[in-house]
Amino acid sequence: MAGEWKECSLGDVIELKRGYDLPQKDRLPGDVPLVSSSGVTDTHAKAMVKGPGVVTGRYGTLGQVFYVEQDFWPLNTTLYVRDFKGNDPRFISYFLRDVDFHAYSDKAAVPGLNRNHLHQAKVRIPSDPNEQRAIAHILGTLDDKIELNRRQNETLEAMARALFKAWFVDFEPVRAKCRGDRPVAPTGWQWPQHILDLFPDRLVESELGEIPEGWRVFSFGDVAEQGKGFVNPSREPGERFTHYSLPAFDAGKMPVIEPGESIKSNKTPVPDGAVLVSKLNPHIPRIWLVGEAGNRAVCSTEFIVWTPKSPAQSAFVYCLASSPEFVGAMCQLVTGTSNSHQRVKPDQLREIRVFAGNENVVETFSKTAEPLMDQFLQNTRQSRILAQLRDTLLPKLISGELRVKDAEAFLKERGL
C-alpha cells in the first residue's frame, strides 16, 4: 500500500558486490566512467556494469554514495549494487546515504566495508516503488540543479583562464601589435580599445623569457598575503563551523557545516574573498575560490589561505594560482618521497615568480574577469544552499517523517 514503510535487512533491499581491478597500464581511451571510492576518477573503453548504477567506497572514503546514469566500471575499492531487487536505483542512491557505513567497517588500520556485514544492517524503507520514485524525484531535482551549476562554473572558469592566458602568458595584444594586426580574442570576448592601449608594442627579455616592455616580474607574495592563525573547533563543541576540507573540495567544492565536536584538529580561519591553495600533492591541484566564507569558516591545515593584497585583484589571484604555470612551479618545489606525502611550503609559494605585469594591467584584468567570477560565486552559493536543503530533507523523506506532498509544497514555496 502507498505510504507504507517496512523494516528489513539491507540484503533484502539490494545485493552489493565488490568492484573490479583495473591497473593503470590496462586502461584504454574511452568514455566509460571509472568509479572509485571518491567518485568518477578516470575513463576507460569498456564497461563492467550496466547503468544506471549505485556505487559506494569499500576502502578509503566510506559513506559517500555515487549515482551513475550510464554504463560504468566500478573499481575494486568500491561496492556497487548488483541487484536492486525491484527498488528504484536513484532512490537507493539516496537511501544508502542514510546508512551508517562506519558501523559496519572492519576495525583495522585502514577501515574497510564488509559487504556481508553490511547486508545484515537493519533498515526501514518505503515498500511502494511510486513512493520511492517520488522521493528520488524531489532530491534529484536539487542534485540536478547543483550539477547544472557545476557545469556552468566549469565554463565560467575556462573563460576566465583563457582571458588570463591571453593577457599574461601569450601576451596576445603585444604580439598582435608586433605583427601589425588585431589580436586574437578568446571565445566569447573582444578586445576593447582601452584595454589594448594598456599593452605595449614590444617584447623584451627577462628571467621568464620575453615579456611586454615596461612590465616587471612579480612574485606571488607581491599580490597575495598568507592568512595565519589557528582555531581549535573541538573547544567549542556546540558551535557550528563552515569547514573547508580536502574531502569537501573533492566532493564538489562544498564546505561542510558541522559542529565543533566533529572537527578533531586545529584549523586555519578562512576570511571572505580568500583563495585556498592545497600544499598537499600539488600534482593534483586544489585551488578554491571562497567568496563569502560562511559562519565561523575554517579550513584544513593542508590548505594555505591567501587573500589578495588589493580587493580589486581577487579574480587575478585566483586565475594566477590556478594557472598551469603556477601549478607547474609548485610541483617543482615539493618535498616528500611519495605522492600522498608530497607538500610545498608556504614560504616557497610566496616566492614563485611566473608572471609579469603592472598594477594597472592586473587591476583591469580583475575588473574584466569579475563578472565571470561573480556568476561563479553566485552559482556556488546557490549550490551550497541547495545541498544543505537536500541534506536536511533526505533523512526526513527516507524515514517517512516528512511526506512527499509536504516536501513538494516546501520546495514550491521556495521556487524550486
The 8 nearest C-alpha neighbors of each residue, nearest first, counted from 0:
[[1, 3, 2, 127, 126, 4, 125, 130],
 [2, 0, 127, 3, 130, 126, 129, 125],
 [1, 3, 0, 4, 130, 125, 127, 126],
 [2, 4, 1, 125, 0, 126, 5, 127],
 [5, 3, 125, 124, 126, 123, 2, 6],
 [4, 6, 124, 123, 126, 125, 7, 3],
 [7, 5, 123, 122, 124, 4, 121, 8],
 [6, 8, 122, 121, 123, 5, 11, 9],
 [9, 7, 121, 10, 11, 119, 120, 122],
 [8, 10, 118, 12, 11, 120, 122, 119],
 [9, 11, 118, 8, 13, 12, 14, 119],
 [10, 12, 9, 8, 13, 7, 14, 118],
 [13, 11, 9, 10, 84, 83, 8, 14],
 [14, 12, 83, 10, 82, 84, 11, 9],
 [13, 15, 82, 81, 80, 10, 16, 83],
 [16, 14, 80, 79, 81, 78, 13, 114],
 [17, 15, 78, 79, 81, 80, 18, 14],
 [16, 18, 78, 77, 75, 79, 19, 15],
 [19, 17, 75, 74, 73, 77, 78, 79],
 [20, 18, 75, 74, 73, 21, 17, 72],
 [19, 21, 75, 74, 22, 18, 76, 73],
 [20, 22, 25, 19, 23, 74, 26, 75],
 [23, 21, 24, 25, 20, 26, 74, 19],
 [22, 24, 26, 25, 21, 27, 20, 41],
 [23, 25, 22, 26, 21, 27, 43, 28],
 [26, 24, 23, 22, 21, 27, 43, 20],
 [27, 25, 23, 43, 24, 22, 21, 28],
 [26, 28, 43, 44, 29, 25, 42, 45],
 [29, 27, 43, 44, 26, 42, 30, 31],
 [28, 30, 44, 43, 31, 42, 27, 45],
 [29, 31, 42, 43, 32, 44, 28, 45],
 [30, 32, 43, 42, 71, 29, 44, 46],
 [33, 31, 42, 71, 39, 34, 41, 72],
 [32, 34, 72, 41, 42, 39, 73, 40],
 [35, 33, 39, 73, 38, 74, 32, 40],
 [34, 36, 38, 37, 74, 77, 76, 39],
 [35, 37, 56, 60, 77, 38, 76, 55],
 [36, 38, 35, 60, 39, 56, 63, 250],
 [39, 37, 34, 35, 36, 40, 65, 250],
 [38, 40, 34, 33, 32, 41, 35, 37],
 [39, 41, 33, 38, 34, 35, 42, 37],
 [42, 40, 33, 39, 32, 43, 34, 31],
 [41, 43, 32, 31, 33, 30, 29, 28],
 [42, 44, 29, 31, 27, 28, 26, 45],
 [43, 45, 29, 27, 28, 31, 30, 46],
 [46, 44, 43, 31, 47, 29, 72, 71],
 [47, 45, 71, 72, 48, 70, 31, 44],
 [46, 48, 72, 71, 45, 49, 73, 70],
 [49, 47, 71, 70, 46, 72, 50, 73],
 [50, 48, 70, 51, 71, 47, 69, 52],
 [51, 49, 70, 69, 52, 68, 48, 67],
 [50, 52, 68, 67, 69, 49, 70, 88],
 [51, 53, 50, 67, 66, 68, 88, 80],
 [52, 54, 66, 65, 80, 79, 92, 67],
 [55, 53, 79, 65, 64, 78, 80, 77],
 [56, 54, 64, 78, 77, 63, 36, 65],
 [55, 57, 36, 77, 61, 58, 60, 78],
 [56, 58, 77, 112, 76, 111, 78, 55],
 [59, 57, 111, 76, 56, 60, 61, 110],
 [58, 60, 61, 36, 56, 57, 111, 76],
 [59, 61, 36, 56, 37, 58, 63, 62],
 [62, 60, 56, 63, 59, 58, 57, 100],
 [61, 63, 100, 64, 60, 96, 55, 56],
 [62, 64, 61, 55, 60, 56, 65, 96],
 [63, 65, 55, 54, 96, 92, 62, 66],
 [66, 64, 54, 53, 55, 38, 67, 92],
 [65, 67, 53, 92, 52, 68, 54, 89],
 [68, 66, 52, 51, 69, 53, 65, 50],
 [69, 67, 51, 50, 52, 66, 70, 71],
 [68, 70, 50, 51, 67, 71, 49, 52],
 [71, 69, 50, 49, 48, 46, 31, 51],
 [72, 70, 46, 32, 48, 31, 47, 69],
 [71, 73, 33, 47, 46, 48, 34, 74],
 [74, 72, 18, 34, 33, 19, 77, 71],
 [75, 73, 18, 19, 35, 76, 20, 77],
 [74, 76, 18, 19, 20, 77, 17, 73],
 [77, 75, 57, 58, 74, 36, 35, 56],
 [78, 76, 56, 57, 75, 18, 36, 55],
 [77, 79, 17, 16, 55, 18, 57, 54],
 [80, 78, 54, 16, 15, 53, 81, 55],
 [79, 81, 15, 82, 53, 14, 16, 83],
 [80, 82, 15, 14, 16, 79, 83, 13],
 [81, 83, 14, 84, 80, 13, 15, 85],
 [82, 84, 13, 86, 85, 80, 88, 14],
 [85, 83, 82, 86, 13, 12, 14, 11],
 [84, 86, 83, 87, 128, 82, 12, 13],
 [85, 87, 83, 84, 88, 128, 91, 12],
 [86, 88, 90, 89, 91, 132, 131, 128],
 [89, 87, 91, 90, 86, 92, 52, 83],
 [90, 88, 92, 91, 87, 135, 66, 93],
 [89, 91, 135, 87, 93, 92, 88, 131],
 [90, 92, 94, 88, 89, 93, 95, 87],
 [91, 93, 89, 90, 95, 94, 53, 66],
 [94, 92, 96, 90, 91, 95, 89, 97],
 [93, 95, 91, 96, 97, 92, 90, 397],
 [96, 94, 98, 97, 93, 92, 91, 64],
 [97, 95, 93, 94, 98, 64, 62, 92],
 [96, 98, 95, 94, 394, 99, 93, 397],
 [99, 97, 95, 96, 100, 94, 62, 122],
 [100, 98, 101, 102, 97, 62, 103, 96],
 [101, 99, 102, 103, 62, 98, 104, 61],
 [100, 102, 104, 103, 99, 61, 62, 112],
 [101, 103, 100, 99, 104, 105, 117, 98],
 [104, 102, 101, 100, 117, 116, 112, 105],
 [105, 103, 112, 111, 101, 110, 102, 113],
 [104, 106, 110, 111, 107, 112, 103, 113],
 [107, 105, 110, 104, 108, 109, 111, 103],
 [106, 108, 110, 109, 105, 111, 104, 112],
 [107, 109, 110, 106, 105, 111, 104, 58],
 [108, 110, 107, 111, 58, 59, 106, 105],
 [111, 109, 107, 105, 104, 106, 108, 58],
 [112, 110, 58, 104, 105, 57, 109, 113],
 [113, 111, 104, 57, 114, 105, 103, 58],
 [112, 114, 116, 115, 117, 104, 111, 103],
 [115, 113, 117, 116, 118, 112, 15, 16],
 [114, 116, 118, 117, 113, 119, 10, 15],
 [117, 115, 119, 114, 113, 118, 103, 120],
 [116, 118, 114, 119, 120, 115, 103, 113],
 [117, 119, 10, 9, 115, 116, 120, 114],
 [120, 118, 117, 8, 116, 9, 10, 121],
 [121, 119, 117, 8, 9, 118, 122, 116],
 [122, 120, 8, 7, 9, 119, 6, 123],
 [123, 121, 7, 6, 8, 9, 120, 124],
 [122, 124, 6, 5, 4, 7, 398, 125],
 [123, 125, 4, 5, 126, 122, 6, 397],
 [126, 124, 4, 127, 3, 5, 131, 130],
 [125, 127, 4, 3, 124, 5, 128, 1],
 [126, 128, 130, 129, 1, 125, 131, 0],
 [129, 127, 131, 130, 132, 86, 126, 87],
 [130, 128, 132, 131, 127, 133, 1, 134],
 [131, 129, 133, 127, 128, 132, 134, 125],
 [130, 132, 128, 134, 129, 133, 90, 135],
 [131, 133, 135, 129, 134, 130, 136, 128],
 [132, 134, 136, 130, 135, 131, 129, 137],
 [135, 133, 131, 137, 136, 132, 130, 403],
 [134, 136, 90, 132, 138, 133, 139, 137],
 [137, 135, 139, 133, 134, 138, 140, 132],
 [138, 136, 134, 140, 139, 135, 133, 141],
 [137, 139, 135, 141, 140, 136, 389, 134],
 [138, 140, 142, 136, 141, 137, 135, 143],
 [141, 139, 143, 137, 138, 142, 136, 144],
 [140, 142, 144, 139, 138, 143, 385, 145],
 [141, 143, 139, 145, 144, 140, 146, 138],
 [144, 142, 146, 140, 145, 141, 139, 147],
 [143, 145, 147, 141, 146, 142, 148, 140],
 [144, 146, 142, 382, 148, 143, 147, 149],
 [145, 147, 149, 143, 144, 148, 142, 150],
 [148, 146, 144, 150, 149, 145, 143, 151],
 [149, 147, 151, 145, 146, 150, 378, 152],
 [150, 148, 146, 152, 147, 151, 145, 153],
 [151, 149, 153, 147, 152, 148, 146, 154],
 [152, 150, 148, 154, 153, 149, 147, 155],
 [151, 153, 155, 149, 154, 150, 375, 156],
 [152, 154, 150, 156, 151, 155, 157, 149],
 [155, 153, 157, 151, 152, 156, 158, 150],
 [156, 154, 152, 158, 157, 153, 371, 151],
 [157, 155, 159, 153, 158, 154, 152, 160],
 [156, 158, 154, 160, 155, 159, 161, 153],
 [157, 159, 161, 155, 156, 160, 154, 162],
 [160, 158, 156, 162, 161, 157, 368, 163],
 [159, 161, 163, 157, 162, 158, 318, 156],
 [162, 160, 164, 158, 163, 159, 157, 185],
 [161, 163, 159, 165, 160, 164, 166, 158],
 [164, 162, 160, 166, 161, 165, 167, 159],
 [163, 165, 168, 161, 162, 167, 166, 169],
 [166, 164, 169, 162, 171, 163, 170, 167],
 [167, 165, 170, 163, 164, 168, 162, 171],
 [166, 168, 164, 170, 163, 165, 169, 354],
 [169, 167, 164, 170, 165, 166, 163, 354],
 [168, 170, 165, 171, 164, 167, 166, 174],
 [171, 169, 166, 173, 167, 168, 165, 172],
 [170, 172, 174, 169, 165, 173, 182, 175],
 [173, 171, 175, 182, 174, 170, 176, 195],
 [174, 172, 200, 176, 175, 171, 170, 199],
 [173, 175, 177, 171, 176, 172, 178, 170],
 [176, 174, 182, 178, 172, 177, 180, 173],
 [175, 177, 179, 173, 200, 178, 174, 180],
 [176, 178, 174, 175, 179, 200, 173, 201],
 [179, 177, 175, 176, 180, 174, 181, 173],
 [178, 180, 176, 177, 175, 181, 174, 182],
 [181, 179, 175, 178, 176, 182, 177, 174],
 [182, 180, 175, 183, 179, 176, 172, 178],
 [183, 181, 175, 172, 171, 184, 180, 190],
 [182, 184, 181, 185, 171, 175, 172, 190],
 [183, 185, 189, 188, 182, 186, 190, 165],
 [186, 184, 188, 161, 187, 162, 183, 165],
 [187, 185, 188, 184, 158, 161, 189, 162],
 [186, 188, 185, 189, 184, 158, 162, 161],
 [189, 187, 186, 185, 184, 190, 162, 158],
 [188, 190, 184, 191, 187, 185, 186, 183],
 [189, 191, 192, 184, 195, 194, 188, 182],
 [192, 190, 194, 193, 189, 195, 196, 188],
 [191, 193, 195, 194, 196, 190, 197, 189],
 [194, 192, 196, 195, 191, 197, 190, 198],
 [195, 193, 196, 192, 197, 191, 190, 198],
 [194, 196, 192, 197, 193, 198, 172, 191],
 [195, 197, 193, 194, 198, 192, 199, 191],
 [198, 196, 194, 195, 360, 199, 193, 359],
 [197, 199, 196, 195, 173, 172, 200, 211],
 [200, 198, 201, 173, 212, 211, 197, 196],
 [201, 199, 173, 176, 177, 198, 202, 174],
 [200, 202, 212, 199, 211, 173, 177, 203],
 [203, 201, 211, 212, 210, 209, 204, 200],
 [202, 204, 209, 212, 210, 211, 205, 201],
 [203, 205, 209, 208, 210, 202, 206, 207],
 [206, 204, 208, 207, 209, 210, 203, 216],
 [205, 207, 208, 204, 216, 209, 352, 210],
 [208, 206, 205, 209, 353, 210, 204, 354],
 [207, 209, 205, 204, 206, 210, 203, 202],
 [208, 210, 204, 203, 202, 205, 207, 211],
 [209, 211, 202, 203, 204, 212, 208, 205],
 [212, 210, 202, 214, 201, 203, 213, 199],
 [211, 213, 202, 203, 214, 201, 199, 210],
 [214, 212, 211, 215, 199, 357, 356, 210],
 [213, 215, 356, 212, 357, 211, 355, 210],
 [216, 214, 355, 356, 217, 213, 357, 210],
 [215, 217, 355, 354, 356, 352, 218, 214],
 [218, 216, 355, 352, 354, 221, 215, 219],
 [217, 219, 352, 350, 351, 220, 221, 349],
 [220, 218, 349, 221, 351, 222, 350, 223],
 [219, 221, 349, 223, 218, 222, 224, 350],
 [220, 222, 219, 218, 223, 217, 308, 224],
 [221, 223, 220, 308, 219, 307, 316, 224],
 [224, 222, 307, 308, 220, 306, 305, 221],
 [223, 225, 306, 305, 308, 220, 307, 226],
 [226, 224, 305, 304, 227, 306, 223, 303],
 [227, 225, 304, 305, 224, 306, 228, 303],
 [226, 228, 225, 267, 229, 304, 268, 303],
 [229, 227, 267, 268, 230, 226, 266, 265],
 [228, 230, 267, 266, 265, 268, 231, 227],
 [229, 231, 266, 265, 267, 232, 268, 228],
 [230, 232, 265, 233, 234, 266, 264, 229],
 [233, 231, 259, 234, 235, 230, 262, 236],
 [232, 234, 260, 259, 236, 235, 231, 262],
 [235, 233, 232, 236, 231, 259, 260, 237],
 [234, 236, 233, 232, 259, 238, 237, 260],
 [237, 235, 260, 259, 233, 238, 234, 258],
 [236, 238, 235, 258, 259, 239, 260, 233],
 [237, 239, 235, 258, 259, 236, 240, 232],
 [240, 238, 258, 257, 259, 256, 237, 241],
 [241, 239, 295, 257, 256, 296, 242, 258],
 [240, 242, 296, 256, 255, 294, 295, 293],
 [241, 243, 255, 297, 254, 298, 240, 296],
 [244, 242, 298, 254, 297, 247, 299, 241],
 [245, 243, 247, 299, 246, 298, 242, 248],
 [244, 246, 248, 247, 249, 243, 299, 301],
 [247, 245, 249, 248, 244, 250, 243, 60],
 [248, 246, 250, 244, 245, 253, 249, 254],
 [247, 249, 252, 245, 246, 250, 251, 253],
 [248, 250, 246, 247, 251, 245, 252, 37],
 [251, 249, 247, 248, 246, 252, 253, 37],
 [250, 252, 253, 249, 248, 247, 149, 246],
 [253, 251, 248, 247, 250, 249, 254, 287],
 [252, 254, 247, 251, 248, 383, 255, 250],
 [255, 253, 243, 242, 247, 241, 252, 256],
 [254, 256, 242, 241, 257, 253, 243, 247],
 [257, 255, 241, 240, 242, 239, 254, 258],
 [256, 258, 239, 240, 255, 259, 261, 241],
 [259, 257, 239, 260, 238, 261, 237, 240],
 [258, 260, 236, 232, 233, 262, 261, 235],
 [259, 261, 236, 233, 258, 262, 232, 237],
 [262, 260, 259, 258, 263, 257, 233, 236],
 [263, 261, 259, 260, 233, 264, 232, 258],
 [262, 264, 233, 261, 260, 265, 232, 231],
 [265, 263, 262, 231, 266, 233, 232, 299],
 [264, 266, 231, 230, 229, 267, 232, 263],
 [267, 265, 230, 299, 298, 229, 300, 297],
 [266, 268, 229, 298, 297, 230, 228, 300],
 [269, 267, 297, 296, 298, 229, 270, 230],
 [268, 270, 297, 296, 267, 298, 292, 273],
 [271, 269, 273, 292, 272, 268, 296, 291],
 [270, 272, 291, 292, 290, 273, 289, 269],
 [273, 271, 290, 289, 270, 291, 306, 274],
 [274, 272, 306, 289, 271, 305, 270, 275],
 [273, 275, 288, 305, 287, 289, 304, 306],
 [276, 274, 304, 287, 286, 303, 302, 305],
 [277, 275, 286, 303, 302, 285, 278, 274],
 [278, 276, 302, 285, 279, 301, 303, 275],
 [277, 279, 343, 342, 301, 302, 281, 276],
 [280, 278, 342, 277, 281, 341, 301, 343],
 [279, 281, 341, 282, 342, 338, 283, 339],
 [282, 280, 284, 283, 330, 279, 278, 329],
 [283, 281, 280, 284, 330, 326, 327, 338],
 [282, 284, 281, 280, 285, 279, 326, 277],
 [285, 283, 281, 282, 286, 326, 277, 280],
 [284, 286, 277, 276, 287, 283, 248, 281],
 [285, 287, 276, 275, 284, 321, 277, 288],
 [288, 286, 275, 274, 289, 285, 276, 252],
 [289, 287, 274, 290, 273, 317, 275, 286],
 [288, 290, 273, 272, 292, 287, 274, 291],
 [291, 289, 272, 271, 292, 376, 288, 273],
 [292, 290, 271, 293, 289, 272, 270, 380],
 [291, 293, 271, 289, 296, 290, 270, 269],
 [294, 292, 296, 291, 241, 295, 271, 240],
 [293, 295, 296, 241, 240, 292, 239, 256],
 [296, 294, 240, 241, 293, 297, 239, 268],
 [297, 295, 241, 269, 294, 293, 240, 292],
 [298, 296, 268, 269, 242, 267, 266, 243],
 [299, 297, 243, 267, 266, 242, 244, 300],
 [298, 300, 301, 244, 266, 302, 243, 267],
 [299, 301, 302, 266, 267, 298, 303, 265],
 [300, 302, 299, 277, 278, 279, 303, 245],
 [303, 301, 277, 300, 276, 299, 275, 278],
 [302, 304, 276, 275, 277, 305, 278, 301],
 [303, 305, 275, 226, 225, 274, 302, 273],
 [306, 304, 225, 274, 224, 273, 226, 223],
 [305, 307, 273, 224, 223, 274, 308, 225],
 [308, 306, 223, 309, 313, 310, 222, 312],
 [309, 307, 223, 222, 224, 306, 310, 312],
 [308, 310, 307, 311, 312, 222, 313, 223],
 [311, 309, 312, 313, 307, 308, 272, 306],
 [310, 312, 309, 313, 362, 365, 366, 314],
 [313, 311, 315, 365, 310, 309, 362, 314],
 [314, 312, 316, 315, 307, 310, 311, 317],
 [315, 313, 365, 317, 316, 312, 369, 318],
 [314, 316, 318, 312, 365, 313, 317, 319],
 [317, 315, 319, 313, 318, 314, 320, 312],
 [316, 318, 320, 314, 319, 315, 321, 274],
 [319, 317, 321, 315, 320, 316, 322, 160],
 [318, 320, 316, 322, 321, 317, 315, 325],
 [319, 321, 317, 318, 322, 325, 316, 286],
 [322, 320, 318, 319, 317, 286, 323, 326],
 [321, 323, 319, 324, 325, 320, 318, 326],
 [324, 322, 326, 325, 327, 321, 328, 320],
 [323, 325, 327, 322, 326, 328, 353, 319],
 [326, 324, 328, 322, 327, 323, 320, 329],
 [327, 325, 329, 323, 328, 324, 322, 330],
 [328, 326, 330, 324, 325, 329, 323, 331],
 [327, 329, 325, 331, 326, 330, 324, 332],
 [330, 328, 326, 332, 331, 327, 325, 281],
 [329, 331, 327, 328, 332, 281, 333, 282],
 [330, 332, 328, 329, 333, 327, 326, 343],
 [333, 331, 329, 330, 343, 334, 328, 347],
 [334, 332, 343, 342, 341, 330, 331, 335],
 [333, 335, 341, 342, 343, 332, 336, 340],
 [336, 334, 341, 340, 337, 342, 333, 338],
 [335, 337, 341, 340, 334, 338, 339, 333],
 [338, 336, 340, 339, 335, 341, 280, 334],
 [337, 339, 341, 340, 280, 336, 335, 282],
 [338, 340, 337, 341, 280, 279, 335, 336],
 [341, 339, 338, 337, 335, 342, 336, 280],
 [342, 340, 335, 280, 338, 334, 333, 279],
 [343, 341, 279, 333, 278, 334, 280, 340],
 [342, 344, 333, 278, 332, 334, 329, 345],
 [343, 345, 347, 346, 348, 342, 278, 333],
 [346, 344, 348, 347, 349, 343, 303, 278],
 [347, 345, 349, 348, 344, 350, 343, 220],
 [346, 348, 344, 345, 350, 349, 351, 343],
 [349, 347, 345, 351, 350, 346, 344, 219],
 [348, 350, 220, 219, 346, 347, 351, 345],
 [349, 351, 218, 347, 348, 219, 352, 220],
 [352, 350, 218, 348, 219, 349, 353, 347],
 [353, 351, 218, 217, 354, 350, 219, 216],
 [354, 352, 351, 325, 324, 207, 355, 218],
 [355, 353, 216, 352, 217, 167, 356, 168],
 [354, 356, 216, 215, 217, 214, 210, 167],
 [357, 355, 214, 215, 360, 361, 216, 354],
 [356, 358, 360, 359, 214, 361, 215, 355],
 [357, 359, 361, 360, 362, 356, 363, 312],
 [358, 360, 362, 361, 357, 363, 197, 356],
 [361, 359, 363, 357, 358, 362, 364, 356],
 [362, 360, 358, 364, 363, 359, 357, 365],
 [363, 361, 365, 359, 364, 360, 312, 311],
 [364, 362, 360, 366, 365, 361, 359, 367],
 [363, 365, 367, 361, 362, 366, 360, 368],
 [364, 366, 314, 362, 368, 315, 312, 367],
 [365, 367, 369, 363, 364, 368, 362, 311],
 [368, 366, 364, 365, 369, 363, 370, 371],
 [369, 367, 365, 371, 366, 370, 159, 364],
 [368, 370, 366, 372, 371, 367, 365, 373],
 [371, 369, 373, 372, 368, 374, 367, 366],
 [372, 370, 374, 369, 368, 373, 155, 375],
 [371, 373, 375, 369, 374, 370, 376, 368],
 [374, 372, 370, 376, 375, 371, 369, 377],
 [373, 375, 377, 371, 372, 376, 378, 370],
 [374, 376, 372, 378, 373, 152, 377, 371],
 [377, 375, 379, 373, 378, 374, 380, 372],
 [376, 378, 374, 380, 379, 375, 373, 381],
 [379, 377, 381, 375, 376, 380, 148, 382],
 [378, 380, 376, 382, 377, 381, 383, 375],
 [381, 379, 383, 377, 382, 378, 376, 384],
 [380, 382, 378, 384, 383, 379, 385, 377],
 [383, 381, 385, 145, 379, 384, 380, 386],
 [382, 384, 380, 386, 381, 385, 379, 387],
 [385, 383, 387, 381, 382, 386, 388, 380],
 [384, 386, 382, 388, 383, 387, 389, 141],
 [387, 385, 389, 383, 388, 384, 382, 390],
 [388, 386, 390, 384, 389, 385, 391, 383],
 [387, 389, 385, 391, 386, 390, 384, 392],
 [390, 388, 386, 392, 391, 387, 393, 138],
 [389, 391, 387, 393, 388, 392, 386, 394],
 [392, 390, 388, 389, 393, 387, 394, 395],
 [391, 393, 389, 395, 390, 394, 396, 388],
 [392, 394, 390, 396, 395, 391, 389, 397],
 [395, 393, 397, 396, 392, 398, 97, 391],
 [394, 396, 400, 401, 392, 398, 393, 397],
 [397, 395, 401, 399, 393, 398, 394, 392],
 [396, 398, 394, 395, 399, 393, 94, 124],
 [399, 397, 395, 396, 400, 394, 123, 124],
 [398, 400, 396, 401, 397, 402, 395, 4],
 [399, 401, 395, 398, 396, 402, 397, 394],
 [402, 400, 396, 395, 399, 403, 405, 406],
 [403, 401, 405, 404, 399, 396, 406, 400],
 [402, 404, 406, 405, 407, 134, 401, 133],
 [403, 405, 407, 406, 402, 408, 401, 409],
 [406, 404, 408, 407, 403, 402, 409, 401],
 [405, 407, 409, 403, 408, 404, 410, 402],
 [408, 406, 404, 410, 409, 405, 403, 411],
 [409, 407, 411, 405, 406, 410, 404, 412],
 [408, 410, 406, 407, 412, 411, 405, 413],
 [411, 409, 415, 413, 407, 412, 408, 406],
 [410, 412, 414, 408, 413, 415, 409, 407],
 [411, 413, 410, 409, 414, 408, 415, 407],
 [414, 412, 410, 411, 415, 409, 408, 407],
 [413, 415, 411, 412, 410, 409, 408, 407],
 [414, 410, 411, 413, 412, 141, 140, 409]]
